[in-house]
Amino acid sequence: MEYTTIAAPSESQFTEQRSRFLAFAHPVESPEEAKQIAKDYTRRFFDARHVCWAYMIGAERTDFLSTDNGEPSGTAGKPILGQINSFGLTNVIVVVVRYFGGIKLGTSGLIAAYRQAARQAIEAAEIITCHEMGQITLTFPFVSMNGVMKIVKSRAITITSQEFDNTCRMALALPTAMIPEISRLLTDVEGVSIISVSYTHLRAHET
């Protein structure tokens, strides 16, 4: 399954009615990674009035979370998430840090400011299309090496680990859409046993 994300961290900043907004976008692979990034920014900008954020995870874009971090409900996290959705992104977190400048922006003003901050951070990033990745771990006798390698070399498959002995062990990273077919081809090779198949995100490959 394909999905759209950003290639690398990006940032932007602007000032609205003396309040300073610093925005940061990061590619992530899991909710845990996203939450850790949010914690890191909260510690880094401990003196800021608000550190608000939103993330979207997964090729199907069903795992998401946002927080207003003390701003009026719906004025920070939702506008940030809205921009992630507007760009059709996933596997990304956007953090917006606000230094209060002494002038209240009001509900509409806050929504507009957080929306703009998130949009600028995303626009500063390189947006890429990726494949959702999975992993196959298999074992096989050394005499079956040629058969296994023939399959691996013929497709967009990456060997992530390998152990060669009388009984060999190999881990393969590949687009999830290819897993059923490759699993079938591998088990057709004499002596091959598939130990595990994982559909968790490994590392997205740019198309």
Backbone hydrogen bonds in HBPLUS format (Angstrom, degrees):
<---DONOR---> <-ACCEPTOR-->    atom                        ^
c    i                          cat <-CA-CA->   ^        H-A-AA   ^      H-
h    n   atom  resd res      DA  || num        DHA   H-A  angle D-A-AA Bond
n    s   type  num  typ     dist DA aas  dist angle  dist       angle   num
A0132-GLU N   A0001-MET O   2.79 MM 131  5.44 151.8  1.87 155.2 164.8     1
A0003-TYR N   A0130-CYS O   2.90 MM 127  5.36 147.9  2.00 140.9 147.7     2
A0130-CYS N   A0003-TYR O   2.72 MM 127  5.36 171.5  1.72 167.4 170.4     3
A0090-THR N   A0004-THR O   2.84 MM  86  6.13 135.8  2.04 156.7 170.9     4
A0005-THR N   A0128-ILE O   2.98 MM 123  5.62 159.1  2.03 159.3 165.8     5
A0128-ILE N   A0005-THR O   2.87 MM 123  5.62 159.7  1.91 147.6 154.6     6
A0007-ALA N   A0126-GLU O   2.82 MM 119  5.54 156.3  1.88 159.9 167.7     7
A0010-SER N   A0025-ALA O   2.94 MM  15  5.25 151.2  2.02 145.3 152.3     8
A0025-ALA N   A0010-SER O   2.92 MM  15  5.25 165.0  1.94 142.6 146.9     9
A0012-SER N   A0023-ALA O   2.93 MM  11  5.27 147.3  2.04 143.4 148.3    10
A0023-ALA N   A0012-SER O   2.83 MM  11  5.27 176.7  1.84 156.3 157.5    11
A0014-PHE N   A0021-PHE O   3.07 MM   7  5.52 149.0  2.17 145.1 154.8    12
A0021-PHE N   A0014-PHE O   2.89 MM   7  5.52 177.7  1.89 175.8 176.6    13
A0016-GLU N   A0019-SER O   2.85 MM   3  5.25 161.1  1.89 154.8 158.8    14
A0019-SER N   A0016-GLU O   2.92 MM   3  5.25 153.2  1.99 123.5 123.7    15
A0020-ARG N   A0099-TYR O   2.93 MM  79  5.05 151.5  2.01 143.6 147.7    16
A0099-TYR N   A0020-ARG O   2.85 MM  79  5.05 164.1  1.87 150.6 156.1    17
A0022-LEU N   A0097-VAL O   2.82 MM  75  4.97 162.1  1.86 147.1 153.0    18
A0097-VAL N   A0022-LEU O   2.68 MM  75  4.97 167.0  1.69 156.8 158.5    19
A0024-PHE N   A0095-VAL O   2.76 MM  71  5.13 155.3  1.82 153.1 161.1    20
A0095-VAL N   A0024-PHE O   2.75 MM  71  5.13 160.5  1.78 155.5 160.6    21
A0026-HIS N   A0093-ILE O   2.88 MM  67  5.40 158.2  1.92 157.3 164.5    22
A0093-ILE N   A0026-HIS O   2.95 MM  67  5.40 154.2  2.02 152.7 161.1    23
A0028-VAL N   A0091-ASN O   2.95 MM  63  5.01 163.9  1.97 114.2 118.4    24
A0034-ALA N   A0030-SER O   3.07 MM   4  6.38 160.5  2.11 151.1 156.6    25
A0035-LYS N   A0031-PRO O   2.86 MM   4  6.09 164.5  1.89 155.6 159.1    26
A0036-GLN N   A0032-GLU O   3.01 MM   4  6.19 148.6  2.12 142.0 150.6    27
A0037-ILE N   A0033-GLU O   3.05 MM   4  6.32 154.2  2.12 147.7 154.0    28
A0038-ALA N   A0034-ALA O   3.01 MM   4  6.35 156.6  2.06 149.0 155.6    29
A0039-LYS N   A0035-LYS O   2.97 MM   4  6.22 154.7  2.03 144.4 150.9    30
A0040-ASP N   A0036-GLN O   2.90 MM   4  6.16 154.4  1.96 147.0 154.4    31
A0041-TYR N   A0037-ILE O   3.03 MM   4  6.34 156.3  2.09 151.4 156.6    32
A0042-THR N   A0038-ALA O   2.98 MM   4  6.21 151.0  2.06 144.7 153.4    33
A0043-ARG N   A0039-LYS O   2.95 MM   4  6.24 154.0  2.01 151.2 157.2    34
A0044-ARG N   A0040-ASP O   2.87 MM   4  6.05 158.7  1.92 145.4 152.3    35
A0045-PHE N   A0041-TYR O   2.85 MM   4  5.91 161.2  1.89 149.1 152.9    36
A0048-ALA N   A0045-PHE O   3.06 MM   3  5.51 169.0  2.07 118.2 121.1    37
A0049-ARG N   A0098-ARG O   3.12 MM  49  6.01 126.8  2.41 147.2 161.1    38
A0050-HIS N   A0098-ARG O   3.31 MM  48  5.21 163.5  2.34 144.8 146.9    39
A0098-ARG N   A0050-HIS O   2.85 MM  48  5.21 170.6  1.86 154.6 156.8    40
A0052-CYS N   A0096-VAL O   2.89 MM  44  5.26 155.3  1.95 161.7 153.6    41
A0096-VAL N   A0052-CYS O   2.71 MM  44  5.26 170.3  1.72 159.3 162.9    42
A0067-THR N   A0053-TRP O   2.93 MM  14  5.70 153.4  2.00 166.5 166.8    43
A0054-ALA N   A0094-VAL O   3.08 MM  40  5.65 143.8  2.22 145.4 156.4    44
A0094-VAL N   A0054-ALA O   2.95 MM  40  5.65 163.4  1.98 165.6 169.9    45
A0055-TYR N   A0065-LEU O   2.87 MM  10  5.59 155.6  1.93 159.8 167.6    46
A0065-LEU N   A0055-TYR O   3.18 MM  10  5.59 151.6  2.27 141.6 146.2    47
A0056-MET N   A0092-VAL O   3.05 MM  36  5.74 153.9  2.12 160.8 169.1    48
A0091-ASN N   A0056-MET O   2.68 MM  35  5.59 116.9  2.08 116.1 134.4    49
A0092-VAL N   A0056-MET O   3.09 MM  36  5.74 153.5  2.16 156.5 164.6    50
A0057-ILE N   A0063-ASP O   2.72 MM   6  5.11 151.7  1.80 155.7 164.9    51
A0061-ARG N   A0058-GLY O   2.95 MM   3  5.07 155.4  2.01 106.5 114.5    52
A0071-GLU N   A0068-ASP O   3.00 MM   3  5.16 169.8  2.01 120.2 122.1    53
A0075-THR N   A0072-PRO O   3.06 MM   3  5.75 153.1  2.13 151.2 149.4    54
A0080-ILE N   A0076-ALA O   3.08 MM   4  6.29 155.2  2.15 152.5 159.8    55
A0081-LEU N   A0077-GLY O   2.89 MM   4  6.15 166.2  1.91 155.5 159.3    56
A0082-GLY N   A0078-LYS O   2.75 MM   4  5.87 147.3  1.86 144.6 155.1    57
A0083-GLN N   A0079-PRO O   3.17 MM   4  6.42 142.2  2.32 138.2 145.3    58
A0083-GLN N   A0080-ILE O   3.12 MM   3  5.36 127.7  2.41  99.9 112.4    59
A0084-ILE N   A0080-ILE O   3.21 MM   4  6.63 152.6  2.29 146.9 154.4    60
A0085-ASN N   A0081-LEU O   2.94 MM   4  6.25 158.5  1.98 152.5 158.3    61
A0086-SER N   A0082-GLY O   2.80 MM   4  5.99 146.1  1.91 138.3 148.9    62
A0087-PHE N   A0083-GLN O   3.10 MM   4  6.28 148.8  2.20 145.7 150.8    63
A0089-LEU N   A0084-ILE O   3.02 MM   5  5.47 164.3  2.05 162.5 158.9    64
A0088-GLY N   A0085-ASN O   2.93 MM   3  4.79 147.8  2.04  97.8 108.1    65
A0110-LEU N   A0106-GLY O   2.88 MM   4  6.07 156.9  1.93 155.7 161.5    66
A0111-ILE N   A0107-THR O   3.06 MM   4  6.29 166.9  2.07 154.0 157.4    67
A0112-ALA N   A0108-SER O   3.04 MM   4  6.19 163.0  2.07 145.7 150.3    68
A0113-ALA N   A0109-GLY O   2.95 MM   4  6.08 152.8  2.03 142.5 150.3    69
A0114-TYR N   A0110-LEU O   2.90 MM   4  6.10 173.0  1.91 161.5 162.2    70
A0115-ARG N   A0111-ILE O   2.98 MM   4  6.01 152.3  2.06 143.2 151.6    71
A0116-GLN N   A0112-ALA O   2.95 MM   4  6.08 158.1  2.00 142.6 148.5    72
A0117-ALA N   A0113-ALA O   2.91 MM   4  6.12 161.3  1.95 150.0 155.4    73
A0118-ALA N   A0114-TYR O   3.03 MM   4  6.13 167.4  2.04 145.9 149.0    74
A0119-ARG N   A0115-ARG O   2.94 MM   4  6.10 162.3  1.98 148.9 154.6    75
A0120-GLN N   A0116-GLN O   2.92 MM   4  6.08 162.2  1.95 152.8 156.8    76
A0121-ALA N   A0117-ALA O   3.14 MM   4  6.38 157.2  2.20 147.5 153.2    77
A0122-ILE N   A0118-ALA O   3.05 MM   4  6.30 160.3  2.09 152.6 157.7    78
A0123-GLU N   A0119-ARG O   2.84 MM   4  6.02 161.3  1.88 152.4 158.2    79
A0124-ALA N   A0120-GLN O   3.03 MM   4  6.14 132.9  2.26 137.2 148.4    80
A0125-ALA N   A0122-ILE O   2.98 MM   3  5.26 157.0  2.03 108.8 116.3    81
A0207-THR N   A0129-THR O   3.00 MM  78  5.94 157.0  2.05 167.4 164.7    82
A0176-THR N   A0132-GLU O   2.88 MM  44  5.94 164.3  1.90 147.3 149.5    83
A0134-GLY N   A0174-LEU O   2.81 MM  40  5.60 161.1  1.85 159.6 164.0    84
A0174-LEU N   A0134-GLY O   3.11 MM  40  5.60 158.4  2.16 141.8 147.1    85
A0135-GLN N   A0198-SER O   2.81 MM  63  5.04 155.5  1.87 141.9 148.7    86
A0198-SER N   A0135-GLN O   2.81 MM  63  5.04 164.1  1.83 150.9 156.1    87
A0136-ILE N   A0172-LEU O   2.91 MM  36  5.16 152.8  1.99 143.0 152.0    88
A0172-LEU N   A0136-ILE O   2.77 MM  36  5.16 162.1  1.80 151.8 158.1    89
A0137-THR N   A0196-SER O   2.93 MM  59  5.23 166.8  1.95 154.8 156.0    90
A0195-ILE N   A0137-THR O   2.69 MM  58  5.42 140.2  1.84 138.5 151.4    91
A0196-SER N   A0137-THR O   3.31 MM  59  5.23 158.9  2.36 133.0 136.4    92
A0138-LEU N   A0170-MET O   2.90 MM  32  5.50 163.5  1.93 161.6 166.9    93
A0170-MET N   A0138-LEU O   2.94 MM  32  5.50 158.5  1.99 158.5 162.8    94
A0139-THR N   A0193-SER O   2.83 MM  54  5.30 157.8  1.88 153.9 161.3    95
A0193-SER N   A0139-THR O   2.84 MM  54  5.30 163.3  1.87 159.3 162.2    96
A0140-PHE N   A0168-CYS O   2.99 MM  28  5.28 147.3  2.10 136.2 143.1    97
A0168-CYS N   A0140-PHE O   2.71 MM  28  5.28 163.2  1.73 166.4 162.9    98
A0144-SER N   A0141-PRO O   2.88 MM   3  5.58 160.7  1.91 122.8 129.2    99
A0142-PHE N   A0166-ASN O   3.11 MM  24  5.44 149.4  2.20 140.6 140.4   100
A0145-MET N   A0142-PHE O   3.04 MM   3  5.34 165.3  2.06 117.2 119.3   101
A0148-VAL N   A0144-SER O   3.14 MM   4  6.45 159.9  2.19 157.8 163.7   102
A0149-MET N   A0145-MET O   2.91 MM   4  6.09 172.5  1.92 163.3 165.1   103
A0150-LYS N   A0146-ASN O   2.98 MM   4  6.03 146.8  2.10 143.6 151.9   104
A0151-ILE N   A0148-VAL O   3.15 MM   3  5.45 123.3  2.49 102.8 115.4   105
A0152-VAL N   A0148-VAL O   3.06 MM   4  6.38 162.9  2.09 151.7 156.9   106
A0153-LYS N   A0149-MET O   2.91 MM   4  5.94 166.6  1.93 150.8 153.6   107
A0154-SER N   A0151-ILE O   3.28 MM   3  5.31 139.4  2.46  97.1 108.2   108
A0157-ILE N   A0155-ARG O   2.83 MM   2  5.48 135.2  2.04 105.8  91.7   109
A0158-THR N   A0173-ALA O   2.90 MM  15  5.07 170.4  1.91 152.8 156.1   110
A0173-ALA N   A0158-THR O   2.74 MM  15  5.07 166.6  1.75 154.9 159.5   111
A0160-THR N   A0171-ALA O   2.86 MM  11  5.51 152.2  1.94 142.2 150.3   112
A0171-ALA N   A0161-SER O   2.90 MM  10  5.17 160.5  1.93 147.8 146.5   113
A0163-GLU N   A0169-ARG O   2.76 MM   6  5.06 152.9  1.83 156.3 158.2   114
A0169-ARG N   A0163-GLU O   2.89 MM   6  5.06 156.0  1.95 142.6 150.0   115
A0178-MET N   A0175-PRO O   2.93 MM   3  5.59 152.5  2.00 119.7 127.6   116
A0179-ILE N   A0176-THR O   3.12 MM   3  5.30 153.9  2.19 107.1 114.8   117
A0182-ILE N   A0178-MET O   2.98 MM   4  6.09 175.7  1.99 169.7 171.1   118
A0183-SER N   A0179-ILE O   2.88 MM   4  5.83 159.0  1.92 154.1 160.0   119
A0184-ARG N   A0180-PRO O   3.11 MM   4  6.29 155.1  2.18 142.7 148.8   120
A0185-LEU N   A0181-GLU O   2.98 MM   4  6.30 160.4  2.02 151.6 157.0   121
A0186-LEU N   A0182-ILE O   2.89 MM   4  6.02 161.5  1.92 150.9 155.9   122
A0187-THR N   A0183-SER O   3.04 MM   4  6.22 161.6  2.07 147.8 152.5   123
A0188-ASP N   A0184-ARG O   3.18 MM   4  6.36 125.3  2.49 137.4 150.7   124
A0188-ASP N   A0185-LEU O   3.22 MM   3  5.21 140.0  2.39  94.4 105.8   125
A0189-VAL N   A0186-LEU O   2.96 MM   3  5.41 154.8  2.02 110.2 118.3   126
A0192-VAL N   A0189-VAL O   3.22 MM   3  5.85 168.4  2.23 139.1 140.0   127
